[in-house]
C-alpha cells in the first residue's frame, strides 16, 4: 500500500502494523483472525468473498471469484450489514479507479481509510484530516538513499515455513522446533521483530552451541538450508519465508546460539536491505 503526497510531519505508522478495520456504516469489525474480510462484486456482476491482509504494506489477497490482472471490482461490501463501501467522492490517486472506504483504528481513533478497487493496485489513502498528523510508511517499508528499500530495525517480520507456507510467527513470538547435537528435542522461541535478539529455549543448551536441526513446528519439515551458511561464524543456517510488500523472500538465521547473524537471499538483496 502506498499513499501519495503524505504529510511532511506527524506520527509514522510503520509497515507491518496491524490495522483494526471497521465498517463505516454498522461499526462491525472487518478483521477475522489474520484476514480483512469483505464481500465483492466483480466486473461481471458475480458476488463473492475477498480476503486481504490487515497488515500495512502486506498485499496478500485471495478471493472466491476469478479476477483478471488489473480488473476493477464494481463494489465492496460489509459482510455484516451488506452496505456498500464504495466511496463516490474518492478516486485512486495512482490509477484513477474507484475507491472503497472503511475505518481504521489508530491511537484509539477511527479514521477514514481508502483502498483502490483495481486488482494489484496497491494505492491506499487516509482522509485529509488524518494526513495532517499521520504518515503511512511508504511501500517497501522505507526508502533509503540508494535504490534498495530498507527494512528497518523493529519491523515485525511475518515468517512462514517454506514447505507448508503456514505462518510460524504469532504475535510477538516466532516458534521453531529444535534438536541439539546431543539428541535432545526442544522448542525455541525467538522475536519476529528485526534486530530484536530475544531467545527462549525449553531445554538447556551450551553457550555458542550449533544446533543439529531446526524444524517447522506445524509440518515438521527441517528449516536447515544446504546452500547457505552464517557469514560471521560459518555455522549452518535455517531458512524462513518472510512476506514483504514486494512478495515473499528467503530469510536466513544462524543455527549457532547467541550468534545474531541473519541475511536475505541474493535475489532479495538486490532490492531489499536490512537495517
PyMOL commands that set and color helices and strands:
alter all, ss='L'
color gray80, all
select helices_A, chain A and resi 128-131+266-269
alter helices_A, ss='H'
color red, helices_A
select strands_A, chain A and resi 11-13+20-22+31-32+35-41+47-52+61-63+75-77+86-91+98-106+109-116+124-126+134-136+149-151+158-160+169-170+173-179+185-190+199-201+213-215+224-229+236-244+247-254+262-264+272-274
alter strands_A, ss='S'
color yellow, strands_A
deselect
rebuild
show_as cartoon
